[in-house]
């Protein structure tokens, strides 16, 4: 049983209205031993949308620390952040990470050329394959510029929102570009996140696809985190049994757990 959810959002993320305490209670009800909040911070997220993805870090830190103490006899609550990787965020990102002793940092890419794949305008102006290839080239560049994170979040996030949805996505077309990303993660000793939110968008696999996980293994990758990317209580630990079955088939029987940015290994059983 996967006992840790290392990618959870609450109302401190601008795309969630869920009280943090409700997310903790859901994790307890589902038998988890640990929940890590990873609230959004995208310094250069484009204005004009429904969310700005700017974190009130001081208020977040105060509340999560309070609940960590309140629920310490029932569950371990960890303090993380999902930091948006984009060109020019390096100084701001370093300053934020130096200001708070986070347990865990996800590095995620949500925008390219000032646009989020969530919006239809992202897909305009160039052939789809060209856009997707540039996405992965940009991701590798972002990792090189700012490698101060613990796990790379939802590597193929872009597949969620492409025209036709995940069923139309052919990640194998970008194997060379994805290989470069995976080799960077291995070189820099970063984990590959297994993000179970992909199933909700009609994908047969988590983020990333099964072949990417296998390729990471083949290249020598051994670090994995598992997260639901839940923004509401009912999605905490979503599809964990299904994901555990997939990972077990691939010979993966443990995930990485981070406390104070230090990695620990945790098997999928008590």
Residue frames relative to the residue before (quaternion, step in Angstrom):
aa qw qx qy qz dx dy dz
X 1.0000 0.0000 0.0000 0.0000 0.00 0.00 0.00
X 0.3713 -0.7008 0.5628 0.2327 3.57 -0.92 0.93
X 0.1688 -0.8525 0.4938 0.0316 3.57 -0.47 1.23
X 0.7222 0.3836 -0.2375 0.5243 3.59 1.25 -0.05
X 0.1339 -0.7505 0.6403 0.0937 3.57 -1.05 0.81
X 0.0884 -0.8514 0.5167 -0.0181 3.54 -0.30 1.34
X 0.7196 0.2985 -0.2856 0.5581 3.56 1.03 0.78
X 0.2628 0.7599 -0.5326 0.2642 3.57 0.02 1.36
X 0.1716 -0.7838 0.5923 0.0725 3.55 -1.06 0.87
X 0.1302 -0.7564 0.6345 0.0915 3.52 -1.31 0.43
X 0.7719 -0.3497 0.2513 0.4677 3.57 -1.26 -0.26
X 0.5439 0.5912 -0.4165 0.4256 3.59 1.22 -0.02
X 0.6218 0.4300 -0.3378 0.5607 3.56 1.35 -0.06
X 0.5058 -0.7096 0.3977 0.2871 3.57 -0.81 0.96
X 0.6797 0.4456 -0.3062 0.4956 3.62 1.23 -0.11
X 0.6822 0.4073 -0.2963 0.5300 3.60 1.21 0.46
X 0.2059 -0.7619 0.6007 0.1272 3.55 -1.19 0.63
X 0.4622 0.7222 -0.4178 0.3004 3.58 1.29 0.03
X 0.4358 -0.6724 0.5246 0.2876 3.61 -0.83 0.89
X 0.5676 -0.6236 0.4199 0.3356 3.56 -0.94 0.86
X 0.6489 0.5306 -0.3258 0.4373 3.57 0.94 -0.83
X 0.6284 0.5306 -0.3397 0.4563 3.61 1.05 -0.68
X 0.6290 0.5211 -0.3340 0.4704 3.59 1.06 -0.67
X 0.6402 0.5161 -0.3200 0.4705 3.57 1.03 -0.77
X 0.6568 0.5107 -0.3109 0.4595 3.58 0.91 -0.89
X 0.6331 0.5246 -0.3302 0.4636 3.59 1.03 -0.75
X 0.6446 0.5197 -0.3175 0.4621 3.59 0.99 -0.81
X 0.6376 0.5150 -0.3219 0.4740 3.58 1.02 -0.80
X 0.6610 0.5187 -0.3012 0.4510 3.59 0.91 -0.93
X 0.7163 0.4327 -0.2472 0.4885 3.58 1.09 -0.66
X 0.5745 -0.6598 0.3427 0.3421 3.56 1.27 0.27
X 0.3950 0.7207 -0.4896 0.2913 3.58 1.16 0.38
X 0.3649 -0.7248 0.5410 0.2207 3.53 -1.20 0.56
X 0.7994 0.1264 -0.0346 0.5863 3.55 1.26 -0.39
X 0.0290 -0.7630 0.6456 0.0155 3.55 -1.11 0.79
X 0.1211 -0.7918 0.5962 0.0550 3.56 -0.93 0.88
X 0.2844 -0.7504 0.5746 0.1605 3.55 -0.69 1.11
X 0.0424 -0.7916 0.6088 -0.0301 3.55 -0.87 1.02
X 0.0548 -0.8509 0.5224 0.0015 3.54 0.48 1.24
X 0.5748 -0.6411 0.4092 0.3019 3.54 -1.13 0.77
X 0.1189 0.7239 -0.6792 0.0214 3.49 -1.27 0.69
X 0.0712 0.7661 -0.6305 0.1027 3.57 -0.44 1.28
X 0.3210 -0.8080 0.4581 0.1850 3.56 -0.11 1.27
X 0.8047 0.2608 -0.1220 0.5192 3.58 0.94 -0.79
X 0.2297 0.7760 -0.5549 0.1926 3.56 1.03 0.69
X 0.5082 -0.6890 0.4179 0.3041 3.62 -0.81 0.97
X 0.4561 -0.6892 0.4899 0.2773 3.60 -0.97 0.80
X 0.6460 0.5719 -0.3816 0.3316 3.52 -1.33 0.20
X 0.6469 0.5147 -0.3251 0.4591 3.58 1.22 -0.27
X 0.7008 -0.4671 0.3375 0.4204 3.54 -1.31 -0.15
X 0.7650 0.2503 -0.1412 0.5764 3.60 1.24 -0.39
X 0.2518 -0.7760 0.5540 0.1659 3.57 -1.11 0.61
X 0.2890 -0.8122 0.4676 0.1953 3.59 1.31 -0.22
X 0.4450 0.6359 -0.4887 0.3984 3.55 1.01 0.92
X 0.2885 -0.8034 0.5084 0.1133 3.55 -0.67 1.14
X 0.3183 -0.6698 0.6345 0.2176 3.53 -1.11 0.80
X 0.2168 -0.8503 0.4649 0.1174 3.53 0.32 1.31
X 0.6522 0.5279 -0.3265 0.4351 3.59 0.94 -0.83
X 0.6788 0.4754 -0.2911 0.4780 3.60 0.90 -0.91
X 0.6241 0.5343 -0.3318 0.4636 3.58 1.02 -0.79
X 0.6804 0.5020 -0.2990 0.4423 3.55 0.80 -1.00
X 0.6459 0.5276 -0.3180 0.4509 3.57 0.97 -0.84
X 0.7086 0.4661 -0.2686 0.4565 3.59 0.86 -0.97
X 0.6874 0.4734 -0.3074 0.4569 3.60 0.80 -0.88
X 0.6215 0.5281 -0.3425 0.4664 3.59 1.09 -0.63
X 0.6289 0.5340 -0.3239 0.4630 3.57 1.03 -0.79
X 0.7140 0.4447 -0.2605 0.4740 3.59 0.86 -0.96
X 0.5564 0.5914 -0.3836 0.4399 3.57 1.13 -0.54
X 0.6854 0.4620 -0.2645 0.4969 3.55 0.97 -0.91
X 0.6581 0.5411 -0.3115 0.4207 3.58 0.92 -0.93
X 0.7975 0.3039 -0.1388 0.5024 3.59 0.94 -0.86
X 0.3237 0.8090 -0.4588 0.1738 3.58 1.24 0.18
X 0.6718 0.4830 -0.3092 0.4688 3.61 1.13 -0.45
X 0.7113 0.4359 -0.2503 0.4913 3.59 1.27 -0.19
X 0.7945 -0.0699 0.0944 0.5958 3.57 1.05 -0.71
X 0.4248 -0.6636 0.5484 0.2799 3.55 -1.21 0.55
X 0.1302 -0.7807 0.6098 0.0409 3.56 -0.73 1.12
X 0.1053 -0.8123 0.5733 0.0210 3.57 -0.68 1.13
X 0.3817 -0.7431 0.5239 0.1660 3.51 -1.19 0.73
X 0.1025 0.8124 -0.5601 0.1253 3.53 -0.35 1.30
X 0.2236 -0.7468 0.6068 0.1549 3.50 -1.35 -0.17
X 0.2479 -0.7128 0.6302 0.1824 3.55 -1.21 0.62
X 0.1237 -0.8288 0.5457 0.0061 3.52 -0.27 1.33
X 0.3710 -0.7438 0.5155 0.2082 3.55 -0.69 1.11
X 0.2707 -0.7622 0.5706 0.1423 3.56 -0.79 1.07
X 0.2345 0.7529 -0.5840 0.1924 3.56 -0.69 1.11
X 0.6357 -0.5456 0.3824 0.3898 3.54 -1.18 0.50
X 0.8168 0.2692 -0.2086 0.4656 3.55 -0.89 0.98
X 0.5925 0.5920 -0.3748 0.3975 3.60 1.25 0.02
X 0.3989 0.7818 -0.4351 0.2008 3.55 1.28 -0.17
X 0.6921 0.4789 -0.2924 0.4540 3.60 0.80 -0.95
X 0.6713 0.4911 -0.2942 0.4709 3.57 0.93 -0.91
X 0.6475 0.5246 -0.3158 0.4537 3.57 0.99 -0.82
X 0.6596 0.5067 -0.3050 0.4638 3.57 0.94 -0.89
X 0.6455 0.5250 -0.3198 0.4532 3.58 0.99 -0.83
X 0.6588 0.5058 -0.3145 0.4596 3.60 0.94 -0.86
X 0.6918 0.4786 -0.2881 0.4575 3.59 0.85 -0.93
X 0.6441 0.5050 -0.3225 0.4755 3.59 1.17 -0.50
X 0.6563 0.5517 -0.2974 0.4200 3.58 1.23 -0.48
X 0.7940 0.1738 -0.0768 0.5775 3.60 1.15 -0.55
X 0.3942 -0.7331 0.5011 0.2368 3.61 -0.90 0.87
X 0.0961 -0.8308 0.5476 0.0262 3.58 0.44 1.21
X 0.4676 -0.6511 0.5205 0.2941 3.53 -1.21 0.57
X 0.8205 0.0433 0.0865 0.5634 3.54 0.96 -0.93
X 0.0937 -0.7907 0.6043 0.0290 3.56 -1.01 0.87
X 0.1801 -0.7361 0.6445 0.1016 3.53 -0.87 1.05
X 0.1810 -0.7339 0.6416 0.1303 3.54 -1.05 0.81
X 0.0439 0.8162 -0.5702 0.0824 3.58 -0.59 1.13
X 0.2721 -0.7336 0.5971 0.1767 3.52 -1.17 0.64
X 0.0468 -0.8157 0.5760 -0.0234 3.55 -0.74 1.15
X 0.7927 0.2399 -0.1203 0.5473 3.59 1.17 -0.39
X 0.0340 -0.7503 0.6592 0.0365 3.53 -1.29 0.54
X 0.8295 0.0279 -0.0718 0.5532 3.57 -0.82 1.00
X 0.6843 -0.5161 0.2807 0.4319 3.55 1.04 0.83
X 0.6745 0.4557 -0.3015 0.4966 3.60 1.18 0.37
X 0.3304 -0.7180 0.5866 0.1767 3.53 -1.19 0.77
X 0.5244 -0.6496 0.4468 0.3217 3.64 -0.90 0.85
X 0.5042 0.6600 -0.4116 0.3751 3.58 1.25 -0.34
X 0.7324 0.4032 -0.2197 0.5027 3.58 1.08 -0.75
X 0.5715 -0.6350 0.3959 0.3368 3.64 -0.91 0.90
X 0.5993 0.5944 -0.3693 0.3888 3.61 1.04 -0.65
X 0.5346 0.6319 -0.3994 0.3942 3.60 1.19 -0.49
X 0.7433 0.4479 -0.2044 0.4529 3.56 1.01 -0.90
X 0.5694 0.6067 -0.3750 0.4087 3.56 1.27 0.11
X 0.7598 0.4522 -0.2807 0.3734 3.55 -1.27 0.41
X 0.7948 0.0879 -0.0574 0.5978 3.60 1.23 -0.17
X 0.6204 -0.5280 0.4063 0.4139 3.62 -1.18 0.40
X 0.6264 -0.5809 0.3729 0.3619 3.55 -1.06 0.78
X 0.6631 0.5185 -0.3164 0.4374 3.58 0.88 -0.91
X 0.6369 0.5246 -0.3253 0.4619 3.57 1.04 -0.75
X 0.6407 0.5223 -0.3191 0.4636 3.58 0.99 -0.84
X 0.6816 0.4921 -0.2904 0.4571 3.58 0.87 -0.95
X 0.6461 0.5130 -0.3319 0.4574 3.58 0.96 -0.78
X 0.6533 0.5079 -0.3086 0.4690 3.57 0.96 -0.84
X 0.5707 0.5986 -0.3702 0.4229 3.57 1.12 -0.67
X 0.7318 0.4264 -0.2422 0.4733 3.56 0.82 -1.00
X 0.5918 0.5388 -0.3693 0.4723 3.59 1.10 -0.57
X 0.6620 0.5034 -0.2946 0.4707 3.56 0.98 -0.90
X 0.6206 0.5507 -0.3456 0.4384 3.59 1.00 -0.76
X 0.6505 0.5027 -0.3188 0.4717 3.58 0.93 -0.86
X 0.6470 0.5146 -0.3215 0.4618 3.59 0.97 -0.81
X 0.6448 0.5242 -0.3210 0.4544 3.58 0.99 -0.81
X 0.6416 0.5219 -0.3218 0.4609 3.58 1.00 -0.81
X 0.6453 0.5155 -0.3241 0.4614 3.58 0.96 -0.82
X 0.6919 0.4860 -0.2822 0.4532 3.57 0.96 -0.86
X 0.8145 0.0725 -0.0043 0.5756 3.57 0.99 -0.79
X 0.0200 0.8454 -0.5314 0.0507 3.60 0.17 1.26
X 0.4926 0.6821 -0.4256 0.3330 3.62 1.24 0.12
X 0.4937 0.5767 -0.5029 0.4133 3.55 0.38 1.31
X 0.5005 -0.6856 0.4535 0.2718 3.57 -1.24 0.33
X 0.7982 0.0414 -0.0014 0.6009 3.59 1.07 -0.72
X 0.3888 -0.6916 0.5561 0.2473 3.55 -1.12 0.70
X 0.3109 -0.7944 0.4988 0.1531 3.56 -0.58 1.18
X 0.8790 -0.1091 0.0644 0.4597 3.53 -1.28 0.71
X 0.1960 -0.8445 0.4889 0.0972 3.56 0.53 1.25
X 0.7899 0.2585 -0.1410 0.5379 3.61 0.89 -0.88
X 0.0458 0.8296 -0.5436 0.1191 3.57 0.99 0.94
X 0.6152 0.5979 -0.3328 0.3915 3.54 1.01 -0.89
X 0.6141 0.5746 -0.3491 0.4134 3.62 1.12 -0.58
X 0.5327 0.6480 -0.4075 0.3609 3.61 1.15 -0.51
X 0.8371 0.2870 -0.0641 0.4612 3.51 0.81 -1.10
X 0.4313 0.7021 -0.4770 0.3059 3.60 1.20 0.07
X 0.6226 -0.5367 0.3947 0.4106 3.60 -1.12 0.51
X 0.7717 0.2797 -0.2387 0.5190 3.56 -0.76 1.06
X 0.4239 -0.7455 0.4326 0.2780 3.55 1.28 -0.21
X 0.7828 -0.3629 0.2332 0.4485 3.58 -1.31 -0.04
X 0.6035 0.5777 -0.3681 0.4081 3.60 1.06 -0.58
X 0.6900 0.4545 -0.2717 0.4935 3.59 1.21 -0.46
X 0.5539 0.6359 -0.3789 0.3810 3.57 1.28 -0.26
X 0.0765 -0.7851 0.6145 0.0143 3.57 -0.96 0.94
X 0.1790 -0.8477 0.4933 0.0776 3.51 0.26 1.31
X 0.5736 0.6230 -0.3766 0.3756 3.58 1.13 -0.58
X 0.5581 0.6112 -0.3856 0.4077 3.58 1.21 -0.42
X 0.7498 0.3595 -0.1778 0.5263 3.56 1.21 -0.51
X 0.1857 0.8344 -0.5013 0.1343 3.55 1.19 0.59
X 0.6495 0.5245 -0.3338 0.4377 3.60 0.90 -0.83
X 0.6855 0.4790 -0.2819 0.4704 3.57 0.91 -0.93
X 0.6594 0.4955 -0.3052 0.4760 3.59 1.00 -0.80
X 0.5941 0.5605 -0.3568 0.4535 3.59 1.07 -0.70
X 0.6352 0.5319 -0.3351 0.4487 3.58 0.96 -0.82
X 0.6393 0.5175 -0.3149 0.4735 3.58 1.02 -0.83
X 0.6773 0.5004 -0.2957 0.4510 3.57 0.84 -0.97
X 0.6597 0.4990 -0.3137 0.4663 3.59 0.96 -0.79
X 0.6075 0.5329 -0.3509 0.4732 3.58 1.11 -0.61
X 0.6422 0.5205 -0.3278 0.4575 3.59 0.95 -0.84
X 0.6693 0.4949 -0.2998 0.4660 3.56 0.92 -0.89
X 0.6470 0.5309 -0.3104 0.4507 3.58 0.93 -0.92
X 0.7699 0.3598 -0.1733 0.4978 3.57 0.94 -0.93
X 0.4326 -0.7402 0.4196 0.2981 3.57 1.36 0.21
X 0.3584 0.7094 -0.5080 0.3319 3.54 0.88 1.06
X 0.4611 -0.6727 0.5078 0.2776 3.55 -1.17 0.63
X 0.3534 -0.6713 0.6065 0.2380 3.51 -1.34 0.45
X 0.3229 -0.7619 0.5268 0.1944 3.57 -0.63 1.08
X 0.2081 -0.7019 0.6657 0.1442 3.54 -1.18 0.79
X 0.0749 -0.8358 0.5426 -0.0379 3.54 -0.22 1.36
X 0.2793 -0.8266 0.4717 0.1271 3.56 -0.38 1.27
X 0.4645 0.6908 -0.4425 0.3333 3.60 1.23 0.00
X 0.5169 0.6645 -0.4120 0.3484 3.60 1.19 -0.43
X 0.5992 0.5842 -0.3672 0.4061 3.60 1.02 -0.74
X 0.6298 0.5674 -0.3320 0.4138 3.56 1.04 -0.75
X 0.7041 0.4412 -0.2553 0.4944 3.58 1.20 -0.46
X 0.6609 -0.5462 0.2943 0.4223 3.56 1.25 0.34
X 0.4576 0.6815 -0.4559 0.3439 3.58 1.23 0.20
X 0.4452 -0.6754 0.5205 0.2734 3.56 -1.14 0.64
X 0.7420 0.3100 -0.1676 0.5703 3.57 1.28 -0.33
X 0.5452 -0.5508 0.4821 0.4087 3.58 -1.28 0.10
X 0.5170 -0.5082 0.5176 0.4544 3.54 -1.32 -0.36
X 0.5673 -0.3557 -0.7339 0.1142 1.61 -1.36 2.07
X 0.7131 -0.4332 0.3202 0.4487 3.55 -1.31 0.05
X 0.7014 -0.4931 0.3230 0.4007 3.52 -1.26 0.54
X 0.6709 0.5114 -0.3260 0.4266 3.60 0.82 -0.88
X 0.6210 0.5333 -0.3465 0.4582 3.60 1.11 -0.61
X 0.6254 0.5222 -0.3309 0.4761 3.57 1.03 -0.79
X 0.6605 0.5006 -0.3014 0.4714 3.57 0.95 -0.88
X 0.6495 0.5119 -0.3205 0.4620 3.57 0.99 -0.79
X 0.6116 0.5424 -0.3336 0.4696 3.59 1.03 -0.79
X 0.6497 0.5056 -0.3078 0.4770 3.57 0.98 -0.84
X 0.6712 0.5192 -0.2991 0.4365 3.56 0.89 -0.98
X 0.6815 0.4747 -0.2764 0.4835 3.57 1.12 -0.67
X 0.6443 -0.5475 0.3070 0.4368 3.58 1.31 -0.13
X 0.4446 0.7121 -0.4441 0.3130 3.58 1.25 0.16
X 0.0668 -0.8261 0.5595 -0.0064 3.58 -0.88 0.95
X 0.6493 0.5307 -0.3131 0.4458 3.61 1.23 -0.21
X 0.0604 0.7904 -0.6037 0.0845 3.55 -0.77 1.11
X 0.0851 -0.7300 0.6689 0.1115 3.54 -1.21 0.59
X 0.2405 -0.7591 0.5885 0.1400 3.56 -1.20 0.55
X 0.1066 0.8064 -0.5722 0.1047 3.56 -0.79 1.02
X 0.4643 -0.7022 0.4794 0.2479 3.54 -1.10 0.76
X 0.2453 -0.7603 0.5459 0.2525 3.58 1.14 -0.61
X 0.2441 0.8067 -0.5007 0.1971 3.57 1.13 0.71
X 0.1469 -0.7715 0.6149 0.0710 3.53 -1.11 0.85
X 0.7236 0.2549 -0.1845 0.6144 3.57 1.38 0.00
X 0.6538 -0.5694 0.3194 0.3824 3.61 -1.05 0.69
X 0.6727 0.5288 -0.3202 0.4065 3.60 0.89 -0.84
X 0.6965 0.4589 -0.2897 0.4694 3.60 1.17 -0.28
X 0.3759 0.6909 -0.5150 0.3408 3.59 1.20 0.17
X 0.8438 0.0614 -0.0980 0.5240 3.58 -0.89 1.01
X 0.2476 0.7950 -0.5227 0.1832 3.60 1.11 0.54
X 0.8661 0.0755 -0.0975 0.4843 3.53 -1.06 0.95
X 0.2823 0.7822 -0.5152 0.2074 3.60 1.09 0.55
X 0.6437 0.5046 -0.3591 0.4496 3.68 0.86 -0.71
X 0.6441 0.5175 -0.3105 0.4701 3.58 0.98 -0.84
X 0.6761 0.4918 -0.2851 0.4689 3.55 0.97 -0.85
X 0.6282 0.5278 -0.3365 0.4621 3.56 1.01 -0.76
X 0.6267 0.5335 -0.3384 0.4562 3.57 1.00 -0.76
X 0.6530 0.5063 -0.3113 0.4694 3.58 0.93 -0.88
X 0.6901 0.4826 -0.2942 0.4520 3.58 0.80 -0.96
X 0.6311 0.5274 -0.3321 0.4619 3.57 1.03 -0.76
X 0.6186 0.5427 -0.3328 0.4605 3.58 1.04 -0.75
X 0.7091 0.4325 -0.2416 0.5017 3.55 1.14 -0.68
X 0.5707 -0.6274 0.3635 0.3853 3.57 1.28 0.18
X 0.5240 0.6124 -0.4137 0.4234 3.58 1.27 0.32
X 0.0151 0.8328 -0.5493 0.0671 3.57 -0.52 1.16
X 0.7443 0.2883 -0.2136 0.5632 3.56 1.22 0.33
X 0.2308 -0.7374 0.6139 0.1613 3.52 -1.27 0.46
X 0.4830 -0.6328 0.5145 0.3188 3.52 -1.33 0.20
X 0.1345 -0.7594 0.6351 0.0429 3.51 -1.08 0.88
X 0.1512 -0.8105 0.5631 0.0565 3.58 -0.86 0.96
X 0.0142 0.7549 -0.6546 0.0392 3.52 -0.98 0.99
X 0.8255 0.0054 -0.0506 0.5621 3.55 -0.60 1.13
X 0.6252 -0.5638 0.2933 0.4531 3.56 1.20 0.75
X 0.5531 0.5725 -0.4075 0.4475 3.59 1.24 0.28
X 0.3769 -0.7575 0.4978 0.1908 3.57 -0.87 1.00
X 0.0488 -0.7545 0.6542 0.0174 3.51 -1.14 0.91
X 0.3648 -0.7248 0.5427 0.2171 3.58 -1.16 0.54
X 0.0410 -0.8048 0.5912 -0.0341 3.55 -0.86 1.02
X 0.3359 -0.7449 0.5406 0.2001 3.58 -0.72 1.06
X 0.5923 -0.6132 0.4111 0.3228 3.56 -1.28 0.38
X 0.6861 0.4074 -0.3043 0.5202 3.61 1.13 0.45
X 0.5915 -0.5862 0.4212 0.3593 3.52 -1.25 0.42
